[in-house]
Amino acid sequence: MRALYNFGISQEDERTEAAALGLPGGRVLSIASAGDMALSLLALGADEVVAVDIEITQLHLARLKLSAVLGLEREEAIRFLGFLPAAPEERQRWLTTLLYWLPPQSRMFWSEQTAAVRRGVIWAGRYERHLGRLRAALRPLAGRFHELTECTSLDEQAALFSRCFDRPLLRAAFRLAFARRIYAGGGIDRRGLRHHDPRTSLGMQFFERFRALCVESPAHDNPLLQLHLLGRVRNPDVVPEYLTERGTRVLRRRSEAISFVHASILDFLTSVEVGRFDRVHLSNVPDWLDAPAFDQVLELIAAKSAKPTRLVWRYLHHDHPVPADCRAKIYPDEALGRALAARDRFPLYGVVPAEIREPPVAPRTEALRVS
């Protein structure tokens, strides 16, 4: 089965993004990606979310995730999407119910994706399929992965990692799985590696981030860790915010407050009216755009957003500086970034929170009077 989209799961910790954006409250512009973040930001108290993506299939996935919350019982939605196991026939039956909640284009798309639906749609992404191949190769460690998610302290997790995972064989597996010639195209669109320095080992970079994932946050309460290591979450309470009991209640009550737009972020920002948003979630857009294009994104956000505006972006390969023309308006908060990164549940990326404010007004000087 071919990959239907780049990502089936959003690779961010919604708690981090919510803190960076100052939720609850605010009108949020969000990169849609797999949809989990946009839905979770609404669940965490955003007044409105507009999710934008250049890839229409990512929007089909995001809409299906919303429809699962609206049309199924909470645990059914979790199992339908693939966070927990379910019989393929049951997922197919659930889809029949969910088609009602989808707009025509998404309804047609999902009607034709029987294989992906039966396997769980979050596993139909390019990245998740690659991750599944790596997990299959590491099957002898499956018991240790489960043991990690049962640890009761970070010290216990660190000791287990040192004892069982910090080994030459696992490093070699990462070097192979994330070798650029294999990972580019096989695990990620090549555009996502445009800023990777080929002189550095991508596999070793991922291994060190894997180490941080395993030892820096409680594994028993980390859905992204469990999905990566186990291919599922351990129970229905370890899920993204929009699938929690509280989150599903919010989405069912306020589903009209989220909308989806098929456009590039540049095109959308060019056409949007001034003052439309006061929160912006950019995901890891800097990894996908060249430097001039990301500069343009920041310039448009500074020009079009309300003042003040909170924004946050992530990066894997290169921390893109704020362009000179925007430094009087966009103020990254390095201290907050360090604090958020220290407790982030998915430390694969760097985190950059910032605020957009009106530029300071230069003091007026009185003209000298000559007597």
C-alpha positions in Angstrom: 0.0 0.0 0.0 1.4 3.4 -1.0 1.6 6.3 1.5 -1.4 8.6 1.2 0.3 11.6 2.9 3.6 12.6 4.5 2.4 12.4 8.1 -0.3 10.4 9.8 0.5 11.8 13.2 1.4 15.4 14.2 4.9 15.3 15.6 4.5 18.0 18.3 3.4 18.1 21.9 0.2 20.1 22.0 0.9 21.2 25.6 4.1 22.9 24.4 2.4 24.7 21.6 -0.6 25.7 23.8 1.8 27.2 26.3 3.8 29.0 23.6 0.6 30.5 22.2 -0.8 31.5 25.5 -4.0 29.4 25.3 -6.8 29.5 26.2 -8.2 32.2 23.9 -7.2 33.6 20.6 -7.8 33.1 16.9 -5.2 30.5 15.7 -3.7 30.0 12.3 -2.3 26.5 12.2 -0.4 24.4 9.8 -2.7 21.4 9.4 -0.2 18.6 8.8 -1.9 15.4 10.2 -4.6 17.4 12.0 -3.8 16.4 15.6 -2.3 19.8 16.5 -5.1 22.0 15.1 -7.8 19.8 16.7 -5.9 19.8 20.0 -5.4 23.6 20.1 -9.2 24.0 19.7 -9.7 21.4 22.5 -7.2 23.4 24.7 -9.2 26.6 24.5 -8.5 28.4 21.2 -11.5 30.6 20.3 -11.1 29.6 16.6 -8.6 27.5 14.5 -8.0 27.8 10.8 -5.9 24.8 9.6 -4.0 25.4 6.4 -2.0 22.9 4.3 -0.7 22.8 0.8 -1.3 19.0 0.6 -5.0 18.2 0.1 -4.6 14.6 1.4 -3.4 16.0 4.8 -6.6 18.0 5.0 -8.6 14.9 4.1 -7.0 13.2 7.1 -7.6 16.1 9.4 -11.2 16.2 8.5 -11.6 12.5 9.0 -10.1 12.8 12.5 -12.6 15.5 13.4 -15.4 13.4 11.9 -14.3 10.4 14.1 -14.7 12.6 17.2 -18.1 13.8 16.1 -19.6 10.5 14.8 -18.2 7.8 17.1 -17.9 7.1 20.8 -14.5 8.3 22.1 -12.8 4.9 22.3 -14.3 3.9 19.0 -12.7 7.0 17.4 -9.4 6.1 19.0 -9.5 2.6 17.6 -10.8 3.6 14.2 -8.0 6.0 13.7 -5.4 3.4 14.7 -4.2 4.6 18.1 -5.4 1.3 19.5 -6.1 -2.0 17.7 -9.4 -2.8 16.1 -10.7 -5.4 13.7 -10.4 -4.2 10.0 -14.1 -5.0 9.4 -15.0 -2.8 12.4 -13.0 0.1 11.0 -14.7 -0.3 7.7 -18.1 -0.3 9.3 -17.2 2.8 11.3 -16.2 4.6 8.1 -19.7 4.1 6.7 -21.0 6.1 9.6 -18.3 8.8 9.3 -18.8 9.5 5.6 -21.9 11.5 6.6 -19.8 14.0 8.5 -17.3 14.7 5.6 -17.5 17.2 2.8 -18.0 15.7 -0.7 -14.3 15.7 -1.7 -13.1 14.1 1.5 -16.0 11.6 1.4 -15.0 10.5 -2.1 -11.3 10.3 -1.1 -12.0 8.1 1.9 -14.5 5.9 0.1 -11.7 4.8 -2.1 -9.1 4.1 0.6 -10.3 0.9 2.0 -6.9 -0.6 2.7 -5.7 2.5 4.7 -9.0 2.6 6.7 -8.8 -1.1 7.6 -5.2 -0.7 8.9 -5.9 2.5 10.8 -5.5 5.8 8.9 -2.7 7.2 11.1 -0.4 4.5 9.8 -0.9 5.4 6.1 1.6 8.3 6.3 5.1 8.1 4.6 6.8 8.7 7.9 4.7 6.2 9.9 5.2 3.5 7.2 9.0 4.0 7.5 8.7 3.9 11.2 6.8 0.6 11.0 9.6 -0.9 9.0 12.2 0.1 11.6 10.0 -1.2 14.4 9.7 -4.5 12.6 13.4 -4.7 12.3 13.7 -4.1 16.0 11.1 -6.6 17.0 13.5 -8.4 19.4 13.4 -5.2 21.5 9.6 -5.1 21.7 9.5 -6.4 25.2 12.0 -3.8 26.3 9.9 -1.1 24.7 6.9 -2.2 26.7 9.0 -2.3 29.8 10.1 1.3 29.2 6.4 2.5 29.1 5.8 0.8 32.4 8.7 2.7 34.2 7.6 4.8 37.2 10.4 7.4 37.1 12.7 9.1 34.7 15.7 7.6 36.5 14.3 4.1 35.9 13.8 5.0 32.2 17.4 6.3 31.9 18.8 3.2 33.5 16.7 0.9 31.1 17.9 2.9 28.1 21.5 2.7 29.2 21.2 -1.0 29.8 19.2 -2.1 26.8 19.1 0.5 24.1 22.4 2.4 24.2 24.1 -0.3 22.1 26.1 -0.4 18.9 23.5 -2.6 17.1 20.7 -0.1 17.7 22.9 2.8 16.6 23.7 0.9 13.4 20.0 0.3 12.8 19.3 4.1 13.1 22.3 4.9 10.8 20.8 2.6 8.2 17.1 3.5 8.6 17.8 7.3 8.6 20.6 7.2 6.0 19.7 10.1 3.7 19.6 7.8 0.6 17.0 5.7 2.3 15.0 8.1 4.5 14.7 10.8 1.8 11.7 9.7 -0.2 11.2 6.5 1.8 10.4 8.2 5.1 10.0 11.8 4.3 9.5 14.0 1.3 12.9 15.1 0.1 11.9 18.8 0.6 11.9 18.1 4.3 15.7 17.6 4.3 16.7 20.6 2.4 18.5 22.1 5.4 20.2 18.9 6.6 23.9 19.2 6.6 25.2 16.2 4.6 28.4 16.2 6.7 26.5 15.1 9.8 24.9 11.7 10.3 21.2 12.0 10.1 20.9 8.5 11.8 23.0 9.6 14.8 21.0 12.8 15.0 17.8 10.8 15.2 19.4 8.3 17.7 20.2 11.1 20.1 16.7 12.6 19.8 15.4 9.0 20.3 17.5 8.9 23.5 15.9 12.2 24.7 12.4 10.9 23.8 13.0 7.8 26.0 14.5 9.5 29.0 13.3 13.0 29.3 9.5 12.6 29.8 7.4 10.0 31.6 6.9 7.2 29.1 3.7 6.0 30.6 2.0 9.3 29.8 3.5 10.1 26.4 1.4 9.1 23.4 4.0 10.0 20.8 6.6 7.9 22.5 4.2 4.9 22.8 3.2 5.2 19.1 6.8 5.3 18.0 7.9 2.4 20.1 4.8 0.2 20.3 2.8 1.1 17.2 -0.1 1.9 19.5 -0.9 3.7 22.8 -1.2 1.6 25.9 -4.7 2.7 26.8 -7.4 5.2 25.8 -6.2 7.9 28.2 -2.8 8.3 26.6 -3.9 10.1 23.5 -3.6 13.6 21.9 -5.7 16.2 23.7 -8.6 16.2 21.2 -9.2 12.5 21.9 -9.3 12.8 25.7 -12.6 12.8 27.5 -12.5 16.6 28.0 -11.2 17.2 24.5 -13.9 15.3 22.7 -16.5 17.2 24.7 -15.0 20.5 23.6 -14.8 19.5 19.9 -18.4 18.2 19.9 -19.6 21.4 21.3 -17.4 23.8 19.2 -16.7 21.9 16.0 -17.9 25.0 14.0 -14.9 26.9 15.4 -12.4 24.9 13.2 -12.0 25.2 9.5 -9.7 23.8 6.9 -8.1 25.6 3.9 -6.2 24.1 1.0 -3.4 26.5 0.2 0.3 27.1 0.7 1.0 29.2 3.9 2.5 31.9 1.7 -0.6 32.2 -0.5 -2.9 32.1 2.4 -1.0 34.8 4.3 -0.9 37.0 1.1 -4.7 36.9 0.8 -5.8 37.0 4.4 -7.2 40.2 5.9 -5.1 42.2 8.4 -5.9 41.4 12.0 -7.5 38.1 11.3 -5.3 36.1 13.7 -3.5 36.7 17.0 -2.0 33.2 17.4 0.1 31.3 14.7 1.3 27.7 14.9 3.9 27.1 12.1 4.9 23.5 12.9 8.3 22.9 11.4 7.8 25.1 8.3 11.4 26.3 8.4 12.6 22.8 7.6 10.5 22.8 4.4 11.0 26.2 3.0 14.2 27.9 1.7 15.4 30.9 3.8 13.9 33.6 1.6 10.5 31.9 1.6 10.5 31.5 5.4 11.6 35.2 5.7 8.5 36.1 3.6 6.3 34.0 5.8 7.5 35.9 8.9 7.2 39.2 7.2 3.6 38.5 6.2 2.7 37.3 9.7 4.2 40.5 11.1 2.2 42.6 8.6 -1.1 40.7 8.7 -1.6 39.6 12.3 -3.2 41.5 15.1 -0.9 43.1 17.7 0.2 41.5 19.9 0.3 38.0 18.3 1.9 34.9 19.8 3.6 32.5 17.4 5.6 29.3 17.6 7.6 27.2 15.1 9.8 24.2 15.3 12.9 23.1 13.5 14.9 19.9 13.1 18.0 21.0 11.2 18.5 24.8 11.3 17.3 27.5 13.7 16.3 30.1 11.1 16.8 33.7 12.5 14.2 36.4 12.3 14.9 38.5 9.2 16.4 41.9 9.8 13.4 43.7 8.5 11.2 42.0 11.2 13.4 42.4 14.3 11.6 45.5 15.4 8.3 43.5 15.4 9.1 39.8 16.1 10.7 39.0 19.4 11.7 35.3 20.0 11.5 34.4 23.7 14.7 32.3 24.2 14.0 31.7 27.9 10.5 30.4 27.3 11.8 28.3 24.5 14.4 26.6 26.8 11.7 26.1 29.5 9.3 24.6 27.0 11.9 22.3 25.3 12.9 21.0 28.8 9.5 19.5 29.3 8.4 18.8 25.7 7.2 15.3 25.2 8.6 15.0 21.7 12.1 16.5 21.8 12.8 15.7 18.1 12.6 19.4 17.3 13.8 22.7 18.6 11.0 25.1 19.8 10.9 28.8 19.1 8.1 30.8 20.8 7.9 34.5 19.8 5.7 37.5 20.1 4.8 40.1 17.5 4.4 43.6 18.8 4.1 47.1 17.4 7.6 48.5 16.8 8.7 50.9 19.5 8.0 54.6 18.8 11.1 56.7 18.6 11.0 59.5 21.2 10.2 62.9 19.7 12.9 65.5 19.9 12.0 69.2 20.0 13.7 71.4 17.5 16.3 73.7 19.0 15.1 77.3 19.2 17.7 79.9 18.2 17.2 83.1 20.1 
